[in-house]
Amino acid sequence: MASDLIPGINPQAEPSGTGCAECLAEDGWWVHLRRCAECGHIGCCDTSPAQHASAHAGSSGHQIITSFEPGESWFYDFSTDELTRGPRLADPQSHPDEQPAPGPEGKVPENWEDLIHR
């Protein structure tokens, strides 16, 4: 039903992959992953060095993200700077359990905690 639709959220949009699309293309790494609730783009969180999820929101106008971490189900709206609610999105709900955070495996520098945004 159209009345059940939430602007900025497309429950049918599948995740773009299992890791941050830009970090993987640039041989980078992330702390945690975020999923665009409108198109499924997977980007890295604002704690991560490159902050690709925020960059995607800024360049695309897609303002709602959700966690792509196992066991997390929150939504965040960049336009209001607040947590919000959303429906269950297309599977998978998170990156694979065996994928480490930070990740990807083998790309995270030993001093990663010195390189993150706090």
DRENBA-481580 format. One record per residue: residue number from 1; y, z, x of N, C-alpha, C in turn. Coordinates in Angstrom, 2 decimals, always signed. Atoms other than C-alpha are relative to their C-alpha. Layout:
BEGIN
    n     n_py     n_pz     n_px    ca_py    ca_pz    ca_px     c_py     c_pz     c_px
  NUM        Y        Z        X        Y        Z        X        Y        Z        X
...
***
This chain:
BEGIN
    n     n_py     n_pz     n_px    ca_py    ca_pz    ca_px     c_py     c_pz     c_px
    1    -1.19    +0.00    +0.82    +0.00    +0.00    +0.00    +1.25    +0.00    +0.86
    2    -1.24    +0.06    -0.75    +3.44    -0.84    +1.25    +0.73    +1.33    -0.01
    3    -0.70    -1.28    +0.07    +4.75    +2.56    +0.12    -0.53    +1.00    +1.01
    4    +0.60    -0.89    -0.98    +2.41    +4.22    +2.63    +0.42    -0.35    +1.43
    5    -0.38    +0.43    -1.34    +3.89    +2.32    +5.58    +1.15    +0.85    +0.52
    6    -1.06    -0.75    -0.67    +6.03    +4.24    +8.05    +0.69    -0.97    +0.95
    7    -0.70    +0.92    -0.90    +8.73    +2.17    +9.76    -0.25    +0.37    +1.46
    8    +0.24    -0.22    -1.42    +7.90    +1.74   +13.43    -1.43    +0.37    +0.36
    9    +1.40    -0.33    -0.25    +4.20    +2.50   +13.04    -0.88    -1.06    -0.66
   10    +0.95    +0.98    +0.49    +1.49    -0.14   +12.69    -1.41    +0.53    +0.27
   11    +1.32    -0.60    -0.21    -1.89    +1.57   +12.16    -1.07    -0.98    +0.48
   12    +1.00    +1.00    -0.43    -3.74    -1.71   +12.88    +0.18    -0.45    +1.45
   13    -0.25    +0.45    -1.38    -2.19    -2.28   +16.33    -0.95    +0.71    +0.96
   14    +0.96    -0.56    -0.96    -4.91    -1.78   +18.94    +0.69    +0.28    +1.34
   15    -0.57    -0.28    -1.32    -4.15    -0.24   +22.36    -0.10    -1.22    +0.92
   16    -0.03    +1.16    -0.90    -3.23    -2.77   +25.04    -1.01    +0.12    +1.14
   17    +0.99    -0.21    -1.06    -5.82    -1.28   +27.42    -0.31    +1.47    +0.12
   18    +0.34    -1.40    -0.21    -7.03    +1.99   +28.89    +0.92    +0.70    +0.98
   19    -0.96    -0.57    -0.93    -4.18    +2.53   +31.35    +1.36    -0.63    -0.18
   20    -1.36    +0.53    +0.08    -0.48    +1.87   +31.79    -0.01    -1.46    +0.47
   21    +0.05    +1.43    -0.30    -0.14    -1.91   +31.66    +0.80    -0.36    +1.25
   22    -0.85    +0.34    -1.14    +2.73    -2.07   +34.16    -0.48    +0.67    +1.29
   23    +0.51    -0.66    -1.21    +1.32    +0.52   +36.59    -1.21    -0.73    +0.56
   24    +1.18    +0.73    -0.46    -1.96    -1.38   +36.74    +0.40    -1.32    +0.64
   25    -0.46    +1.28    -0.55    -0.12    -4.67   +37.35    +0.74    +0.19    +1.33
   26    -0.81    -0.26    -1.19    +2.08    -3.07   +40.04    -0.72    +0.87    +1.03
   27    +0.78    -0.85    -0.89    -0.71    -1.07   +41.74    +0.57    +1.42    +0.06
   28    -0.60    -1.32    +0.08    +1.00    +2.12   +40.57    -0.95    +1.03    -0.59
   29    +0.79    -1.09    +0.56    -0.17    +5.38   +39.03    +0.84    +0.75    -1.03
   30    -0.67    -0.74    +1.07    +0.68    +7.70   +36.13    -0.51    +1.43    -0.08
   31    +0.42    -1.38    +0.26    +0.53   +11.34   +35.09    -0.77    +0.04    -1.32
   32    +0.64    +0.07    +1.33    -0.23   +10.87   +31.36    +0.36    -1.33    -0.64
   33    -0.20    +1.28    +0.67    -0.45    +7.90   +29.03    +0.56    +0.19    -1.40
   34    -0.60    +0.04    +1.33    +1.55    +7.09   +25.90    -0.27    -1.36    -0.63
   35    +0.32    +1.22    +0.74    +0.83    +4.51   +23.20    +1.14    -0.31    -0.98
   36    -1.01    +0.43    +0.96    +3.46    +2.55   +21.29    -0.66    -0.07    -1.37
   37    +0.59    -0.05    +1.34    +2.79    +3.24   +17.62    +0.23    -1.29    -0.78
   38    -0.27    +1.25    +0.70    +4.16    -0.17   +16.63    -0.86    -1.16    +0.50
   39    +0.73    +1.17    -0.53    +2.43    -2.62   +19.00    -1.23    +0.36    +0.83
   40    +1.17    -0.41    -0.76    -0.18    -0.57   +20.91    +0.18    -0.01    +1.52
   41    -0.23    +0.03    -1.44    +1.41    -0.98   +24.36    -0.29    +1.37    +0.61
   42    +0.28    -1.24    -0.71    +0.07    +1.66   +26.76    +0.92    +0.05    +1.21
   43    -0.92    -0.21    -1.11    +2.68    +3.02   +29.15    -0.13    +1.42    +0.52
   44    +0.06    -1.33    -0.60    +3.07    +6.02   +31.40    +1.12    +0.90    -0.53
   45    -0.92    -0.99    +0.55    +4.88    +9.20   +30.36    +1.26    +0.15    +0.85
   46    -1.25    -0.21    -0.72    +8.36   +10.31   +31.41    -0.14    +0.90    +1.22
   47    +0.26    -0.77    -1.21    +6.86   +12.69   +33.98    -0.46    -0.93    +1.13
   48    +0.50    +0.97    -0.97    +5.31    +9.68   +35.72    +1.16    -0.65    +0.75
   49    -1.08    +0.61    -0.79    +7.31    +7.97   +38.49    +0.69    -1.17    -0.68
   50    -0.60    +1.23    +0.53    +7.87    +4.70   +36.60    +0.46    +0.10    -1.46
   51    -0.44    -0.23    +1.38    +8.31    +5.98   +33.00    -0.05    -1.27    -0.86
   52    +0.12    +1.27    +0.70    +7.00    +2.76   +31.48    +0.00    +0.11    -1.53
   53    -0.02    -0.13    +1.47    +6.56    +4.10   +27.91    +1.44    +0.02    -0.51
   54    -1.43    -0.02    +0.37   +10.30    +4.90   +27.69    +0.64    -1.36    +0.21
   55    -0.55    +1.33    -0.29   +11.16    +1.57   +29.28    -0.42    -0.99    -1.09
   56    +0.47    +0.87    +1.07    +9.03    -0.21   +26.67    +0.79    +0.26    -1.29
   57    -0.77    -0.34    +1.20   +10.81    +1.65   +23.86    +1.41    -0.58    +0.09
   58    -1.35    +0.51    -0.19   +14.17    +0.67   +25.32    +0.10    -1.51    -0.09
   59    -0.07    +1.46    -0.03   +13.37    -3.01   +25.83    -0.52    -0.65    -1.28
   60    +0.60    +0.59    +1.18   +11.34    -3.59   +22.66    +0.63    +0.47    -1.31
   61    -0.52    -0.60    +1.23   +13.14    -1.36   +20.17    -1.05    +0.79    -0.75
   62    +1.08    -0.77    +0.63    +9.79    +0.27   +19.32    +0.21    +1.47    +0.37
   63    -0.49    -1.35    -0.30   +10.90    +3.89   +19.05    -1.02    +1.12    -0.16
   64    +0.97    -1.08    +0.23    +7.71    +5.81   +18.14    -1.21    -0.19    +0.91
   65    +1.18    +0.01    -0.86    +4.98    +6.69   +20.61    -0.93    +1.13    -0.45
   66    +0.97    -1.07    +0.19    +1.87    +8.81   +20.45    -0.71    +0.22    +1.33
   67    +0.74    -0.26    -1.22    -0.19   +10.44   +23.14    -1.23    -0.91    +0.05
   68    +1.24    +0.74    -0.20    -3.05    +8.40   +24.59    -0.93    +0.82    +0.90
   69    +0.83    -0.94    -0.75    -4.66   +11.49   +26.11    -1.06    +0.58    -0.94
   70    +1.06    -0.56    +0.83    -8.01   +12.85   +24.84    +0.43    +1.34    -0.61
   71    -0.26    -1.26    +0.69    -7.58   +15.61   +22.24    +1.43    +0.20    -0.45
   72    -1.40    -0.12    +0.44    -3.86   +14.97   +21.62    +0.27    -1.00    -1.12
   73    -0.25    +0.88    +1.14    -2.59   +13.52   +18.34    +1.44    +0.02    -0.48
   74    -1.40    -0.07    +0.41    +1.19   +14.00   +18.30    +0.69    -1.36    +0.08
   75    -0.87    +1.17    -0.02    +3.84   +11.35   +17.66    +1.40    +0.46    +0.40
   76    -1.36    -0.32    -0.44    +7.35   +11.27   +19.17    +0.90    -1.19    -0.32
   77    -0.97    +1.03    +0.37   +10.41    +9.34   +17.96    +1.17    +0.04    +0.99
   78    -1.09    +0.06    -0.97   +12.79    +8.29   +20.75    +1.37    -0.02    -0.69
   79    -1.30    +0.12    +0.66   +15.55    +7.55   +18.21    +0.54    +1.33    -0.49
   80    -0.44    -1.32    +0.46   +15.64   +11.15   +16.97    -0.23    +1.08    +1.05
   81    +0.35    -0.96    -1.05   +14.32   +12.85   +20.13    -0.79    +1.18    -0.58
   82    +0.78    -1.04    +0.67   +11.85   +14.75   +17.95    -1.45    -0.43    -0.19
   83    +1.38    +0.27    +0.40    +8.15   +15.05   +17.30    +0.02    -0.42    -1.46
   84    +0.08    +0.48    +1.37    +7.15   +13.30   +14.09    -1.47    -0.12    -0.38
   85    +1.37    +0.17    +0.48    +4.06   +12.62   +12.01    -0.33    -1.48    -0.08
   86    +0.45    +1.37    +0.13    +2.00    +9.50   +11.86    -1.45    -0.04    -0.43
   87    +1.38    +0.16    +0.44    -1.29    +8.14   +10.54    -0.94    -0.20    +1.18
   88    +0.99    +0.35    -1.02    -4.49    +7.60   +12.46    +0.19    -1.48    +0.33
   89    -0.17    +1.38    -0.46    -4.09    +4.45   +14.54    -1.36    -0.61    +0.29
   90    +1.24    +0.70    -0.33    -6.70    +1.84   +15.40    -0.63    +0.61    +1.25
   91    +0.73    -0.53    -1.15    -9.37    +3.04   +17.82    +0.12    -0.95    +1.20
   92    +0.24    -1.39    -0.35    -9.64    +4.01   +20.57    +1.27    +0.84    -0.09
   93    -1.11    -0.92    +0.15    -7.44    +7.08   +20.13    +0.56    +0.47    +1.35
   94    -0.43    -0.46    -1.33    -7.23    +7.82   +23.86    -0.69    -0.84    +1.06
   95    +0.70    +0.62    -1.10    -8.18    +6.58   +27.27    -1.39    +0.63    +0.10
   96    +1.35    -0.57    -0.12   -11.85    +7.17   +28.20    +0.04    +1.40    +0.60
   97    +0.06    -1.38    -0.49   -12.72   +10.83   +28.79    -0.20    +0.08    +1.51
   98    +0.30    -0.06    -1.44   -13.98   +10.04   +32.29    +1.15    -0.50    +0.87
   99    -1.17    +0.47    -0.76   -10.64    +8.49   +33.31    +0.89    +1.20    +0.33
  100    -0.77    -1.20    -0.36    -8.69   +11.13   +35.26    +1.48    -0.09    -0.37
  101    -1.45    -0.11    +0.15    -5.16   +12.30   +34.61    +0.46    +1.02    +1.03
  102    -0.60    +1.32    -0.11    -3.23   +11.64   +36.67    -1.01    -1.07    +0.42
  103    +0.89    +1.12    -0.28    -4.73    +8.23   +37.20    +0.81    -1.23    +0.40
  104    +1.45    +0.17    +0.03    -6.02    +5.73   +37.80    -0.66    +0.55    +1.26
  105    +0.76    -0.55    -1.12    -8.70    +7.05   +40.07    +0.20    -0.85    +1.25
  106    -0.18    +0.68    -1.27    -8.06    +6.19   +43.70    +1.41    -0.47    +0.29
  107    -1.37    +0.48    -0.19    -4.36    +5.33   +43.20    +1.03    +1.13    +0.08
  108    -0.93    -1.12    +0.06    -2.80    +8.80   +42.86    +0.15    +0.60    +1.40
  109    -0.20    -0.56    -1.33    -1.21   +10.02   +46.11    -0.28    +1.51    +0.02
  110    +0.30    -1.43    -0.14    -2.19   +13.45   +47.42    +1.20    +0.87    -0.36
  111    -1.20    -0.78    +0.28    +1.41   +14.64   +47.07    +0.64    -0.38    -1.35
  112    -0.51    +0.51    +1.28    +1.75   +13.34   +43.49    +0.92    +0.99    -0.70
  113    -0.84    -1.00    +0.68    +3.26   +16.62   +42.25    +1.43    +0.02    +0.54
  114    -1.34    +0.08    -0.58    +6.20   +16.10   +44.61    +0.74    -1.27    -0.47
  115    -0.56    +1.30    +0.35    +6.79   +12.60   +43.17    +0.30    -0.16    -1.48
  116    -0.16    +0.12    +1.46    +6.95   +13.32   +39.43    +1.38    +0.45    -0.45
  117    -1.24    -0.43    +0.65    +9.93   +13.76   +37.11    -0.31    +1.28    -0.76
  118    +0.22    -1.27    +0.71   +10.25   +17.29   +35.77    +1.04    +0.23    -1.06
***
